[in-house]
Amino acid sequence: MNSPRIPLVALAIFVSLAAGCGSKSESEAPAAGGKPADAKAAGGGAPPSGGAPGGGKPMGLPVKAVQVSMGEILQEVTAVGSLIADESVMIRPEIDGRLVGIHFEEGQTIAKGAKLVTLDPAELQAQLAQAQAQARTELQRYERAKELLAQQFVSREAVDLAKNNLDRAEALRREAEARLSKTEIRAPFSGTVGLRSVSPGAYVKKGDDIARLENLGAIKVDFRVPEGYVSKLHAGQEIAVRLDAFPGEAFTGRIFAVEPVVDERTRTVVLRGRIRNDGMRLKPGMFVRVVLVTDKRQNAITVPEQAIWPIGQENFVYRVQDGKAIQTKIAITSRRPGSVEIGTGLSAGDIVVTEGQMKLKDGAPVMVLPSAPPAPSAAADAPQKQGS
C-alpha cells in the first residue's frame, strides 16, 4: 500500500536539489566574467548624496566667506566744473584814439609792465604842454604875491587866491599827464597774449577789445558741491581733476577759497582750487570732473556689499567662528561701489559670509567653500586650442 508513495517523495527531493544547484551556478557564472564586480565598483562604494566622506553626517551648510579688509578710506565728493586762468584780463583802451603801435605778437609770452599798444599821443601832448605852462605862470604869480605880502603891498587874501590858482593849475597838469599816459597800455601781469581784434591805424573807442592776456602758469578750477557738505569744506583740501582731453591722467591741486554763501537757486556752494599747469596744456574754459577728498580714515574695516544682511531697520553679517555662523550686528559708516565700511561690530581678521545667508541661523554649523580658481587667460588657452 505504501510502496507507490516512496518514488514521489524521492522525485520531489531531487527536483529541489537540482533547482538549488542551478541557481547557484547562475549567480556565480557572471562573477567569472567580472560583470558583478565592475557594477559594485561603479556604484557600491560612493557615499549618499550630500553626506560626508564615508557616508557620515554633513559637516555644515556650504557657504562662501571672505576676510574683512583693512586700509585707508577716502571720503570723496564728485563734481563737474570749469577751468579758469590764474589771472585774466581783456586789454581795452581807457580813451578814444588811433592805434599807432602794436608791440606784441599773438600768442607771445610777455612780462609784467611790457608795452602792448600805443595810441596817437599828439593831441594829449599839446594839452599837457599847455597845462604845464599855465602851472608855471601860476607859480610865478604865487611867488610874487608872497613877496608883496612881505612888503605889505597886498593882503593875505591875495596870496591865498594866488595859491589856489596854483593848485588848480597843478591839478590840470597832472590830469593832462594822466591822460597822456593812457595812450600807452602796458601788461598788468606776466602772461600770454591771445588773438588781437584790431590792426595798426584803427581808431578805437574807450572800452573796445584789443586782445586778451592770460596767466596760465597755474590754473584755477571752479566747481559746485551740494550744501550738505558745507561742514566738511575748507581751504587746503586736496582735489583730483580729470579731463576728457587727457584720458587716464589726473591733475592734483588744492582748494584755496570757498564761497561764503549758498546759492539759493541751486542749493550749492562754489569752491575754487588751483592746480599746476606744466607745459601750459590746460586751457581756461575746459570742462573737468573734480574729485574732492573730504575725509581720510586709517585702518578702516570694509566688507563686500553682499555680506550685509538687513533685518528690519538694522544690519547684520554672519561671522564665521569655530565652524559656526555667528549673527553679528554692525553699524555702517559709508558705502562705496561694491563695498561697505563698517563702524562697529567687526574686528581685523574676522571672516564674514558673502553667499549662502538664506539658509543660515545664528550658531548654525557652516562649511566654507574654497574660492573658485581664476579663469585661465586667453594666452594660457591659446596653446591648448592650437594643439587640439
Contacts in CASP RR format, 6 or more apart in sequence:
PFRMAT RR
TARGET T0000
AUTHOR 0000-0000-0000
METHOD contacts of the structure
MODEL  1
MNSPRIPLVALAIFVSLAAGCGSKSESEAPAAGGKPADAKAAGGGAPPSG
GAPGGGKPMGLPVKAVQVSMGEILQEVTAVGSLIADESVMIRPEIDGRLV
GIHFEEGQTIAKGAKLVTLDPAELQAQLAQAQAQARTELQRYERAKELLA
QQFVSREAVDLAKNNLDRAEALRREAEARLSKTEIRAPFSGTVGLRSVSP
GAYVKKGDDIARLENLGAIKVDFRVPEGYVSKLHAGQEIAVRLDAFPGEA
FTGRIFAVEPVVDERTRTVVLRGRIRNDGMRLKPGMFVRVVLVTDKRQNA
ITVPEQAIWPIGQENFVYRVQDGKAIQTKIAITSRRPGSVEIGTGLSAGD
IVVTEGQMKLKDGAPVMVLPSAPPAPSAAADAPQKQGS
30 36 0 8 1.000
31 37 0 8 1.000
47 53 0 8 1.000
47 54 0 8 1.000
47 55 0 8 1.000
47 56 0 8 1.000
48 55 0 8 1.000
50 58 0 8 1.000
51 57 0 8 1.000
51 58 0 8 1.000
52 58 0 8 1.000
52 59 0 8 1.000
58 367 0 8 1.000
59 365 0 8 1.000
59 367 0 8 1.000
60 364 0 8 1.000
60 365 0 8 1.000
60 366 0 8 1.000
60 367 0 8 1.000
61 325 0 8 1.000
61 356 0 8 1.000
61 359 0 8 1.000
61 360 0 8 1.000
61 364 0 8 1.000
61 365 0 8 1.000
61 366 0 8 1.000
61 367 0 8 1.000
62 356 0 8 1.000
62 366 0 8 1.000
62 367 0 8 1.000
62 369 0 8 1.000
63 318 0 8 1.000
63 320 0 8 1.000
63 325 0 8 1.000
63 353 0 8 1.000
63 354 0 8 1.000
63 355 0 8 1.000
63 356 0 8 1.000
63 357 0 8 1.000
63 360 0 8 1.000
63 366 0 8 1.000
63 367 0 8 1.000
63 368 0 8 1.000
63 369 0 8 1.000
64 353 0 8 1.000
64 354 0 8 1.000
64 355 0 8 1.000
64 356 0 8 1.000
64 368 0 8 1.000
64 369 0 8 1.000
64 371 0 8 1.000
65 320 0 8 1.000
65 351 0 8 1.000
65 352 0 8 1.000
65 353 0 8 1.000
65 354 0 8 1.000
65 366 0 8 1.000
65 368 0 8 1.000
66 303 0 8 1.000
66 304 0 8 1.000
66 307 0 8 1.000
66 351 0 8 1.000
66 352 0 8 1.000
66 354 0 8 1.000
67 349 0 8 1.000
67 350 0 8 1.000
67 351 0 8 1.000
67 352 0 8 1.000
68 301 0 8 1.000
68 302 0 8 1.000
68 303 0 8 1.000
68 342 0 8 1.000
68 346 0 8 1.000
68 347 0 8 1.000
68 348 0 8 1.000
68 349 0 8 1.000
68 350 0 8 1.000
68 351 0 8 1.000
68 352 0 8 1.000
69 301 0 8 1.000
69 302 0 8 1.000
69 303 0 8 1.000
69 339 0 8 1.000
70 299 0 8 1.000
70 300 0 8 1.000
70 301 0 8 1.000
70 302 0 8 1.000
70 348 0 8 1.000
71 298 0 8 1.000
71 299 0 8 1.000
71 300 0 8 1.000
71 302 0 8 1.000
72 296 0 8 1.000
72 297 0 8 1.000
72 298 0 8 1.000
72 299 0 8 1.000
72 300 0 8 1.000
73 296 0 8 1.000
73 297 0 8 1.000
73 300 0 8 1.000
73 302 0 8 1.000
73 334 0 8 1.000
73 341 0 8 1.000
74 293 0 8 1.000
74 295 0 8 1.000
74 296 0 8 1.000
75 293 0 8 1.000
75 294 0 8 1.000
75 295 0 8 1.000
75 296 0 8 1.000
75 297 0 8 1.000
75 334 0 8 1.000
76 291 0 8 1.000
76 292 0 8 1.000
76 293 0 8 1.000
76 294 0 8 1.000
77 225 0 8 1.000
77 229 0 8 1.000
77 291 0 8 1.000
77 292 0 8 1.000
77 294 0 8 1.000
78 289 0 8 1.000
78 290 0 8 1.000
78 291 0 8 1.000
78 292 0 8 1.000
79 223 0 8 1.000
79 224 0 8 1.000
79 225 0 8 1.000
79 289 0 8 1.000
79 290 0 8 1.000
79 292 0 8 1.000
80 223 0 8 1.000
80 287 0 8 1.000
80 288 0 8 1.000
80 289 0 8 1.000
80 290 0 8 1.000
81 221 0 8 1.000
81 222 0 8 1.000
81 223 0 8 1.000
81 224 0 8 1.000
81 287 0 8 1.000
81 288 0 8 1.000
81 289 0 8 1.000
81 290 0 8 1.000
82 221 0 8 1.000
82 222 0 8 1.000
82 223 0 8 1.000
82 285 0 8 1.000
82 286 0 8 1.000
82 287 0 8 1.000
82 288 0 8 1.000
83 219 0 8 1.000
83 220 0 8 1.000
83 221 0 8 1.000
83 282 0 8 1.000
83 283 0 8 1.000
83 284 0 8 1.000
83 285 0 8 1.000
83 286 0 8 1.000
83 288 0 8 1.000
84 219 0 8 1.000
84 220 0 8 1.000
84 221 0 8 1.000
84 222 0 8 1.000
84 284 0 8 1.000
84 285 0 8 1.000
85 214 0 8 1.000
85 215 0 8 1.000
85 216 0 8 1.000
85 219 0 8 1.000
85 220 0 8 1.000
85 284 0 8 1.000
86 215 0 8 1.000
86 216 0 8 1.000
86 217 0 8 1.000
86 218 0 8 1.000
86 219 0 8 1.000
86 220 0 8 1.000
86 274 0 8 1.000
87 189 0 8 1.000
87 191 0 8 1.000
87 214 0 8 1.000
87 215 0 8 1.000
88 212 0 8 1.000
88 213 0 8 1.000
88 214 0 8 1.000
88 215 0 8 1.000
88 284 0 8 1.000
89 188 0 8 1.000
89 189 0 8 1.000
89 212 0 8 1.000
89 213 0 8 1.000
90 209 0 8 1.000
90 210 0 8 1.000
90 211 0 8 1.000
90 212 0 8 1.000
90 213 0 8 1.000
91 116 0 8 1.000
91 117 0 8 1.000
91 185 0 8 1.000
91 193 0 8 1.000
91 209 0 8 1.000
91 210 0 8 1.000
91 211 0 8 1.000
91 212 0 8 1.000
91 213 0 8 1.000
92 206 0 8 1.000
92 207 0 8 1.000
92 208 0 8 1.000
92 209 0 8 1.000
92 210 0 8 1.000
93 117 0 8 1.000
93 119 0 8 1.000
93 182 0 8 1.000
93 185 0 8 1.000
93 204 0 8 1.000
93 205 0 8 1.000
93 206 0 8 1.000
93 207 0 8 1.000
93 208 0 8 1.000
93 210 0 8 1.000
94 182 0 8 1.000
94 206 0 8 1.000
94 207 0 8 1.000
95 119 0 8 1.000
95 179 0 8 1.000
95 182 0 8 1.000
95 183 0 8 1.000
95 206 0 8 1.000
96 203 0 8 1.000
96 204 0 8 1.000
96 205 0 8 1.000
96 206 0 8 1.000
97 119 0 8 1.000
97 120 0 8 1.000
97 183 0 8 1.000
97 203 0 8 1.000
97 204 0 8 1.000
97 205 0 8 1.000
98 119 0 8 1.000
98 120 0 8 1.000
98 201 0 8 1.000
98 202 0 8 1.000
98 203 0 8 1.000
98 204 0 8 1.000
99 117 0 8 1.000
99 118 0 8 1.000
99 119 0 8 1.000
99 120 0 8 1.000
99 198 0 8 1.000
99 199 0 8 1.000
99 200 0 8 1.000
99 201 0 8 1.000
99 202 0 8 1.000
99 203 0 8 1.000
99 204 0 8 1.000
100 118 0 8 1.000
100 119 0 8 1.000
100 120 0 8 1.000
100 200 0 8 1.000
100 201 0 8 1.000
101 117 0 8 1.000
101 118 0 8 1.000
101 200 0 8 1.000
101 201 0 8 1.000
102 116 0 8 1.000
102 117 0 8 1.000
102 196 0 8 1.000
102 198 0 8 1.000
102 199 0 8 1.000
102 200 0 8 1.000
103 114 0 8 1.000
103 115 0 8 1.000
103 116 0 8 1.000
103 117 0 8 1.000
103 118 0 8 1.000
104 110 0 8 1.000
104 114 0 8 1.000
104 116 0 8 1.000
104 117 0 8 1.000
104 193 0 8 1.000
104 196 0 8 1.000
104 211 0 8 1.000
105 193 0 8 1.000
106 193 0 8 1.000
106 194 0 8 1.000
106 195 0 8 1.000
106 196 0 8 1.000
106 211 0 8 1.000
107 192 0 8 1.000
107 193 0 8 1.000
107 194 0 8 1.000
107 195 0 8 1.000
108 192 0 8 1.000
108 193 0 8 1.000
109 190 0 8 1.000
109 191 0 8 1.000
109 192 0 8 1.000
109 193 0 8 1.000
110 116 0 8 1.000
110 187 0 8 1.000
110 190 0 8 1.000
110 191 0 8 1.000
110 192 0 8 1.000
110 193 0 8 1.000
110 213 0 8 1.000
111 187 0 8 1.000
111 190 0 8 1.000
112 187 0 8 1.000
112 188 0 8 1.000
112 189 0 8 1.000
112 190 0 8 1.000
113 186 0 8 1.000
113 187 0 8 1.000
113 188 0 8 1.000
114 186 0 8 1.000
114 187 0 8 1.000
115 184 0 8 1.000
115 185 0 8 1.000
115 186 0 8 1.000
116 185 0 8 1.000
116 186 0 8 1.000
116 187 0 8 1.000
116 193 0 8 1.000
116 210 0 8 1.000
116 211 0 8 1.000
116 213 0 8 1.000
117 184 0 8 1.000
117 185 0 8 1.000
117 210 0 8 1.000
118 183 0 8 1.000
118 184 0 8 1.000
118 185 0 8 1.000
119 182 0 8 1.000
119 183 0 8 1.000
119 184 0 8 1.000
119 204 0 8 1.000
120 183 0 8 1.000
121 180 0 8 1.000
121 183 0 8 1.000
121 184 0 8 1.000
124 176 0 8 1.000
124 179 0 8 1.000
124 180 0 8 1.000
124 183 0 8 1.000
125 180 0 8 1.000
127 176 0 8 1.000
127 179 0 8 1.000
127 180 0 8 1.000
128 173 0 8 1.000
128 176 0 8 1.000
128 177 0 8 1.000
128 179 0 8 1.000
128 180 0 8 1.000
130 176 0 8 1.000
131 169 0 8 1.000
131 172 0 8 1.000
131 173 0 8 1.000
131 175 0 8 1.000
131 176 0 8 1.000
131 177 0 8 1.000
132 173 0 8 1.000
132 176 0 8 1.000
134 169 0 8 1.000
134 172 0 8 1.000
134 173 0 8 1.000
135 166 0 8 1.000
135 169 0 8 1.000
135 170 0 8 1.000
135 172 0 8 1.000
135 173 0 8 1.000
137 169 0 8 1.000
138 162 0 8 1.000
138 165 0 8 1.000
138 166 0 8 1.000
138 168 0 8 1.000
138 169 0 8 1.000
138 170 0 8 1.000
139 166 0 8 1.000
139 169 0 8 1.000
141 162 0 8 1.000
141 165 0 8 1.000
141 166 0 8 1.000
142 159 0 8 1.000
142 162 0 8 1.000
142 163 0 8 1.000
142 165 0 8 1.000
142 166 0 8 1.000
144 162 0 8 1.000
145 154 0 8 1.000
145 158 0 8 1.000
145 159 0 8 1.000
145 161 0 8 1.000
145 162 0 8 1.000
145 163 0 8 1.000
146 159 0 8 1.000
146 162 0 8 1.000
148 154 0 8 1.000
148 158 0 8 1.000
149 155 0 8 1.000
149 156 0 8 1.000
149 158 0 8 1.000
149 159 0 8 1.000
185 210 0 8 1.000
187 213 0 8 1.000
188 213 0 8 1.000
189 213 0 8 1.000
189 215 0 8 1.000
190 215 0 8 1.000
191 213 0 8 1.000
191 214 0 8 1.000
191 215 0 8 1.000
191 216 0 8 1.000
191 217 0 8 1.000
192 213 0 8 1.000
192 214 0 8 1.000
192 215 0 8 1.000
192 216 0 8 1.000
192 280 0 8 1.000
193 211 0 8 1.000
193 212 0 8 1.000
193 213 0 8 1.000
194 211 0 8 1.000
194 212 0 8 1.000
194 213 0 8 1.000
194 214 0 8 1.000
195 211 0 8 1.000
195 212 0 8 1.000
196 210 0 8 1.000
196 211 0 8 1.000
197 208 0 8 1.000
197 209 0 8 1.000
197 210 0 8 1.000
197 211 0 8 1.000
198 204 0 8 1.000
198 208 0 8 1.000
198 210 0 8 1.000
204 210 0 8 1.000
214 284 0 8 1.000
216 277 0 8 1.000
216 280 0 8 1.000
216 282 0 8 1.000
216 283 0 8 1.000
216 284 0 8 1.000
217 276 0 8 1.000
217 277 0 8 1.000
217 280 0 8 1.000
218 274 0 8 1.000
218 275 0 8 1.000
218 276 0 8 1.000
218 277 0 8 1.000
219 274 0 8 1.000
219 275 0 8 1.000
219 276 0 8 1.000
219 277 0 8 1.000
219 282 0 8 1.000
219 284 0 8 1.000
220 272 0 8 1.000
220 273 0 8 1.000
220 274 0 8 1.000
220 275 0 8 1.000
221 239 0 8 1.000
221 241 0 8 1.000
221 272 0 8 1.000
221 273 0 8 1.000
221 274 0 8 1.000
221 275 0 8 1.000
221 288 0 8 1.000
221 290 0 8 1.000
222 270 0 8 1.000
222 271 0 8 1.000
222 272 0 8 1.000
222 273 0 8 1.000
223 270 0 8 1.000
223 271 0 8 1.000
223 288 0 8 1.000
223 290 0 8 1.000
224 263 0 8 1.000
224 266 0 8 1.000
224 268 0 8 1.000
224 269 0 8 1.000
224 270 0 8 1.000
224 271 0 8 1.000
225 233 0 8 1.000
225 268 0 8 1.000
225 269 0 8 1.000
225 271 0 8 1.000
225 292 0 8 1.000
226 267 0 8 1.000
226 268 0 8 1.000
226 269 0 8 1.000
227 262 0 8 1.000
227 267 0 8 1.000
227 268 0 8 1.000
227 269 0 8 1.000
229 269 0 8 1.000
229 294 0 8 1.000
230 262 0 8 1.000
230 269 0 8 1.000
232 294 0 8 1.000
232 295 0 8 1.000
233 255 0 8 1.000
233 258 0 8 1.000
233 269 0 8 1.000
233 271 0 8 1.000
233 294 0 8 1.000
234 255 0 8 1.000
234 258 0 8 1.000
235 254 0 8 1.000
235 255 0 8 1.000
235 256 0 8 1.000
235 257 0 8 1.000
235 258 0 8 1.000
236 254 0 8 1.000
236 255 0 8 1.000
236 256 0 8 1.000
237 254 0 8 1.000
237 255 0 8 1.000
237 292 0 8 1.000
237 293 0 8 1.000
237 294 0 8 1.000
238 252 0 8 1.000
238 253 0 8 1.000
238 254 0 8 1.000
238 292 0 8 1.000
238 293 0 8 1.000
239 252 0 8 1.000
239 253 0 8 1.000
239 254 0 8 1.000
239 255 0 8 1.000
239 273 0 8 1.000
239 275 0 8 1.000
239 290 0 8 1.000
239 291 0 8 1.000
239 292 0 8 1.000
239 293 0 8 1.000
240 250 0 8 1.000
240 251 0 8 1.000
240 252 0 8 1.000
240 253 0 8 1.000
240 290 0 8 1.000
240 291 0 8 1.000
240 293 0 8 1.000
241 250 0 8 1.000
241 251 0 8 1.000
241 252 0 8 1.000
241 253 0 8 1.000
241 275 0 8 1.000
241 288 0 8 1.000
241 289 0 8 1.000
241 290 0 8 1.000
241 291 0 8 1.000
242 248 0 8 1.000
242 249 0 8 1.000
242 250 0 8 1.000
242 251 0 8 1.000
242 288 0 8 1.000
242 289 0 8 1.000
242 291 0 8 1.000
243 249 0 8 1.000
243 251 0 8 1.000
243 282 0 8 1.000
243 286 0 8 1.000
243 287 0 8 1.000
243 288 0 8 1.000
243 289 0 8 1.000
244 287 0 8 1.000
245 286 0 8 1.000
246 281 0 8 1.000
251 275 0 8 1.000
251 276 0 8 1.000
251 282 0 8 1.000
252 275 0 8 1.000
253 273 0 8 1.000
253 274 0 8 1.000
253 275 0 8 1.000
253 276 0 8 1.000
254 273 0 8 1.000
254 274 0 8 1.000
255 271 0 8 1.000
255 272 0 8 1.000
255 273 0 8 1.000
255 292 0 8 1.000
256 272 0 8 1.000
256 273 0 8 1.000
256 274 0 8 1.000
257 271 0 8 1.000
257 272 0 8 1.000
257 273 0 8 1.000
258 269 0 8 1.000
258 270 0 8 1.000
258 271 0 8 1.000
258 272 0 8 1.000
259 269 0 8 1.000
259 270 0 8 1.000
259 271 0 8 1.000
259 272 0 8 1.000
262 268 0 8 1.000
262 269 0 8 1.000
263 269 0 8 1.000
263 270 0 8 1.000
271 292 0 8 1.000
275 282 0 8 1.000
297 341 0 8 1.000
299 348 0 8 1.000
300 333 0 8 1.000
300 341 0 8 1.000
301 341 0 8 1.000
301 342 0 8 1.000
301 343 0 8 1.000
301 346 0 8 1.000
301 347 0 8 1.000
301 348 0 8 1.000
302 336 0 8 1.000
302 339 0 8 1.000
302 340 0 8 1.000
302 341 0 8 1.000
302 342 0 8 1.000
303 317 0 8 1.000
303 339 0 8 1.000
303 340 0 8 1.000
303 342 0 8 1.000
303 346 0 8 1.000
303 352 0 8 1.000
304 338 0 8 1.000
304 339 0 8 1.000
304 340 0 8 1.000
304 354 0 8 1.000
305 335 0 8 1.000
305 338 0 8 1.000
305 339 0 8 1.000
305 340 0 8 1.000
306 354 0 8 1.000
306 355 0 8 1.000
307 317 0 8 1.000
307 318 0 8 1.000
307 340 0 8 1.000
307 352 0 8 1.000
307 353 0 8 1.000
307 354 0 8 1.000
308 315 0 8 1.000
308 316 0 8 1.000
308 317 0 8 1.000
308 330 0 8 1.000
308 332 0 8 1.000
308 340 0 8 1.000
309 315 0 8 1.000
309 316 0 8 1.000
309 317 0 8 1.000
309 318 0 8 1.000
309 327 0 8 1.000
309 357 0 8 1.000
310 316 0 8 1.000
314 329 0 8 1.000
315 329 0 8 1.000
315 330 0 8 1.000
315 331 0 8 1.000
315 332 0 8 1.000
316 327 0 8 1.000
316 328 0 8 1.000
316 329 0 8 1.000
316 330 0 8 1.000
317 327 0 8 1.000
317 328 0 8 1.000
317 330 0 8 1.000
317 346 0 8 1.000
317 352 0 8 1.000
317 353 0 8 1.000
318 325 0 8 1.000
318 326 0 8 1.000
318 327 0 8 1.000
318 328 0 8 1.000
318 352 0 8 1.000
318 353 0 8 1.000
318 357 0 8 1.000
318 360 0 8 1.000
318 366 0 8 1.000
319 325 0 8 1.000
319 326 0 8 1.000
319 327 0 8 1.000
319 328 0 8 1.000
319 346 0 8 1.000
319 350 0 8 1.000
319 351 0 8 1.000
319 352 0 8 1.000
319 353 0 8 1.000
320 326 0 8 1.000
320 351 0 8 1.000
320 352 0 8 1.000
320 353 0 8 1.000
320 366 0 8 1.000
320 368 0 8 1.000
321 351 0 8 1.000
323 365 0 8 1.000
323 366 0 8 1.000
323 367 0 8 1.000
323 368 0 8 1.000
324 363 0 8 1.000
324 364 0 8 1.000
324 365 0 8 1.000
324 366 0 8 1.000
325 353 0 8 1.000
325 360 0 8 1.000
325 361 0 8 1.000
325 362 0 8 1.000
325 363 0 8 1.000
325 364 0 8 1.000
325 365 0 8 1.000
325 366 0 8 1.000
326 362 0 8 1.000
326 363 0 8 1.000
327 360 0 8 1.000
327 361 0 8 1.000
327 362 0 8 1.000
327 363 0 8 1.000
328 345 0 8 1.000
328 346 0 8 1.000
329 345 0 8 1.000
330 342 0 8 1.000
330 343 0 8 1.000
330 344 0 8 1.000
330 345 0 8 1.000
330 346 0 8 1.000
331 342 0 8 1.000
331 343 0 8 1.000
331 344 0 8 1.000
331 345 0 8 1.000
332 340 0 8 1.000
332 341 0 8 1.000
332 342 0 8 1.000
332 343 0 8 1.000
333 341 0 8 1.000
333 342 0 8 1.000
333 343 0 8 1.000
334 340 0 8 1.000
334 341 0 8 1.000
335 341 0 8 1.000
346 352 0 8 1.000
351 368 0 8 1.000
353 360 0 8 1.000
353 366 0 8 1.000
360 366 0 8 1.000
END
